[in-house]
Amino acid sequence: MVFIRNTLLFALLTFLTQIGGLVFLAAIGASRALKASGLIARLMIFIALYVVSTIATQAVAPVFGRVPLPCFGGNAALQVQSPIFCALNRNYVNIGMQRAAEALSQHMAKVFPETVTLALDANFPFWDGFPLLPHLSHDDGRKLDIAFFYQQKTGEALGGQTRSPVGYFAFEQPKSGGLLPCAGRSDLLTFRWDLEFLQPFFPDWDVDEARTREAILWLSSAGRQYGVEKIFVEPHLAKELAVENPIVRFQGCRAARHDDHIHFQVVK
């Protein structure tokens, strides 16, 4: 029973954080060496080792071609939306993506003063091909999700805020007659969750169409100079925002919905 529990915890921590499973094994060894038998003591050992390992990861990741996006950016134009992405080591990108994301944020802050571009899931720090669940493609440092920009019903811009606490799952429903490429499908294996039970809990804010449009337009035009090659946005939003472009694409009916964030990627 203990072996099964530890195996499941190792797998869960590995899939959630990439390094968590190895830290868990190290914590088991340290607990035995220190003869720490209580749950709280073992948990504290794990947390201490995880914090140290996460800090060390920032120094080691560049060897693998990855760098962390800023977790505590102060007044920086580009910031990670929530500390949880940093705590789970999901804020790493390659140098090309770092440059593209910084250029985008600087452009947004120039056109719309004091605008902060919020980064969501990026990639893990090590090894191409390691999945960043539930994403299907965030596995090589070249992908990044950014949050939509929002405004009050009165039209007042909201700075550094998202409808969802983690930037995801607050979906923008298609308007009447909007494009519905997945209508009528019922795929068994899919990450396209509607999560209808969550929607009433999110603030009733509107997407700031001007800022969100500007971000997508920059990515699909000037962004190409920084290697931007593909952008995922739901078709109904691309049409409503008038940002249709050959590199603004639909991600498919088995991938997560993209009417709560913008996904973009750079060339290898």
C-alpha positions in Angstrom: 0.0 0.0 0.0 2.8 2.4 0.9 4.6 1.6 -2.4 1.4 2.2 -4.4 0.8 5.5 -2.6 4.4 6.7 -3.1 4.3 5.7 -6.8 1.1 7.7 -7.3 2.5 10.7 -5.5 5.7 10.5 -7.5 3.8 10.4 -10.8 1.4 13.2 -9.8 4.2 15.5 -8.6 6.3 14.7 -11.8 3.4 15.5 -14.1 2.5 18.7 -12.2 5.9 20.2 -11.7 8.5 18.0 -13.6 10.9 18.1 -10.7 8.5 17.3 -7.9 8.7 13.5 -8.2 12.5 13.5 -7.8 12.2 15.9 -4.9 9.7 13.6 -3.3 12.1 10.7 -3.5 14.9 12.8 -2.1 12.5 13.9 0.8 11.8 10.2 1.6 15.5 9.5 1.8 16.2 12.6 3.9 13.3 11.8 6.3 14.7 8.3 6.9 18.2 9.7 7.4 16.9 12.3 9.9 14.5 9.7 11.4 11.6 12.1 10.9 8.4 9.9 11.2 5.7 12.5 11.7 3.6 13.7 8.7 4.3 17.4 9.4 8.0 16.8 9.7 8.2 14.9 6.5 6.0 17.5 4.7 8.3 20.3 5.9 11.4 18.4 4.6 9.7 18.0 1.2 8.7 21.7 1.1 12.2 22.8 2.0 13.8 20.6 -0.6 11.3 21.6 -3.2 12.0 25.3 -2.6 15.7 24.8 -2.8 15.3 22.7 -6.0 13.0 25.3 -7.6 15.6 28.0 -7.0 18.4 25.8 -8.3 16.3 25.0 -11.4 16.5 28.7 -12.5 20.3 28.4 -12.6 20.3 25.0 -14.3 17.5 25.6 -16.9 19.7 27.7 -19.3 21.8 24.7 -19.9 18.7 23.2 -21.4 17.9 26.3 -23.4 15.2 27.6 -21.1 14.8 30.7 -19.0 12.1 31.6 -16.5 9.6 34.4 -17.1 9.5 36.9 -14.2 7.4 35.7 -11.3 7.7 39.0 -9.3 8.0 41.6 -12.0 7.2 44.7 -9.9 6.3 47.3 -12.6 7.5 45.2 -15.5 5.3 45.1 -18.6 5.5 41.3 -18.7 4.5 39.3 -15.6 3.4 35.8 -14.8 -0.3 36.0 -13.9 -0.1 33.9 -10.7 2.7 32.7 -8.5 1.3 29.2 -8.8 2.7 28.9 -12.4 6.2 29.7 -10.9 5.7 27.4 -8.0 4.9 24.6 -10.4 7.8 25.4 -12.7 5.5 26.2 -15.7 7.0 29.6 -16.5 10.0 28.5 -18.7 10.6 29.5 -22.3 13.4 29.4 -24.8 15.3 32.6 -25.6 13.4 33.2 -28.8 10.1 33.1 -27.0 11.4 35.3 -24.2 12.3 38.0 -26.7 9.0 37.7 -28.5 7.0 37.9 -25.2 9.0 40.9 -23.9 8.6 42.7 -27.3 4.9 42.1 -27.2 4.6 43.4 -23.6 6.7 46.5 -24.4 4.5 47.3 -27.5 1.3 46.9 -25.4 2.6 49.2 -22.7 3.6 51.8 -25.3 0.2 51.8 -27.1 -1.8 51.4 -23.9 0.3 53.0 -21.1 0.6 51.0 -17.9 -0.7 47.8 -19.5 0.7 44.7 -18.1 0.8 41.6 -20.3 0.1 38.5 -18.2 1.8 35.2 -19.0 0.0 32.0 -18.1 1.3 28.5 -18.8 4.6 28.3 -20.7 6.8 25.2 -20.5 8.7 23.1 -18.0 12.4 23.9 -17.5 14.0 20.6 -18.8 13.8 18.3 -21.8 11.9 18.7 -25.0 8.9 16.4 -25.3 8.0 16.4 -21.6 4.2 17.1 -21.5 2.8 20.1 -19.7 -0.6 18.7 -19.0 -3.4 19.5 -20.0 -1.7 21.2 -22.9 -0.9 19.1 -26.0 2.0 21.1 -27.3 3.8 23.0 -24.5 6.8 20.7 -24.4 9.7 22.5 -26.1 10.1 26.0 -24.7 8.5 27.6 -27.8 4.9 28.0 -26.6 3.3 30.5 -24.3 -0.2 31.4 -23.3 -1.1 35.0 -22.4 -4.3 36.2 -20.7 -6.9 38.2 -22.4 -7.1 41.9 -21.4 -10.4 42.9 -19.6 -12.5 45.9 -18.8 -15.4 46.8 -16.6 -18.9 47.0 -18.0 -18.4 50.7 -17.9 -15.5 50.4 -20.3 -12.8 51.1 -17.7 -9.7 49.1 -18.4 -8.7 46.5 -15.8 -4.9 46.3 -15.2 -3.2 43.1 -14.4 -6.5 41.3 -13.6 -8.2 38.3 -15.2 -11.7 36.9 -14.7 -10.4 33.6 -13.5 -7.9 33.4 -10.6 -5.5 31.5 -12.9 -6.4 33.1 -16.2 -8.0 30.0 -17.6 -11.5 28.6 -17.9 -13.5 31.9 -18.0 -14.7 31.3 -21.5 -16.1 33.9 -23.9 -19.2 32.3 -25.3 -19.9 32.8 -29.1 -22.4 35.4 -30.0 -25.5 34.4 -31.9 -24.4 33.2 -35.3 -20.8 32.8 -34.2 -18.5 30.2 -35.7 -18.9 26.8 -33.9 -16.4 24.4 -35.5 -17.0 21.7 -32.9 -20.8 21.8 -32.8 -22.3 18.4 -32.5 -19.1 16.6 -31.7 -18.8 14.4 -28.5 -15.2 13.2 -28.5 -14.4 10.8 -25.6 -10.7 11.8 -25.6 -10.6 15.6 -25.5 -9.4 18.5 -23.4 -12.1 20.8 -24.8 -13.9 21.2 -21.5 -16.8 23.7 -21.2 -16.8 23.7 -17.4 -20.3 25.3 -17.3 -20.5 24.9 -13.5 -17.6 27.3 -13.0 -18.8 30.1 -15.2 -21.2 31.8 -12.7 -18.3 32.2 -10.2 -16.3 34.5 -12.5 -16.7 38.3 -12.5 -18.9 39.7 -15.2 -16.2 41.6 -17.1 -15.8 42.1 -20.8 -12.8 41.3 -22.9 -11.1 44.6 -23.7 -11.4 44.2 -27.4 -9.0 47.1 -28.3 -6.1 45.7 -26.2 -6.7 42.1 -27.0 -7.1 42.9 -30.7 -3.8 44.9 -30.6 -2.0 42.0 -29.0 -3.1 39.5 -31.6 -2.5 41.9 -34.5 1.1 42.6 -33.2 1.8 38.9 -32.9 0.6 38.2 -36.4 2.5 41.0 -38.0 5.5 42.6 -36.2 5.7 39.4 -34.1 6.9 37.5 -37.1 10.2 39.4 -36.8 10.6 37.6 -33.5 9.8 34.2 -34.9 6.1 34.0 -34.1 4.7 31.4 -36.4 1.3 30.3 -35.0 -1.4 31.8 -32.9 -4.4 29.9 -31.5 -7.7 31.7 -30.9 -11.2 30.4 -31.2 -12.6 31.2 -34.6 -15.6 33.1 -33.3 -13.3 35.5 -31.4 -10.9 35.9 -34.3 -13.9 37.0 -36.4 -15.4 39.2 -33.7 -12.0 40.9 -33.1 -11.2 41.2 -36.8 -7.8 39.5 -36.4 -8.2 36.8 -39.0 -4.8 35.9 -40.5 -3.1 32.8 -41.9 -1.2 32.3 -38.7 -4.2 32.8 -36.5 -5.6 29.3 -36.4 -8.1 27.0 -34.7 -6.3 24.5 -32.4 -8.7 21.6 -33.1 -11.6 20.1 -31.3 -9.6 17.8 -29.0 -7.4 20.6 -27.6 -8.5 23.0 -24.9 -10.7 25.9 -25.7 -8.9 29.1 -26.7 -11.6 31.7 -25.9 -10.1 32.3 -22.5 -6.5 33.0 -23.5 -4.2 33.5 -26.5 -1.6 30.8 -27.4 1.3 31.6 -29.6 4.6 29.9 -30.5 7.9 30.8 -32.2 9.9 28.9 -34.7 12.6 26.4 -33.7 
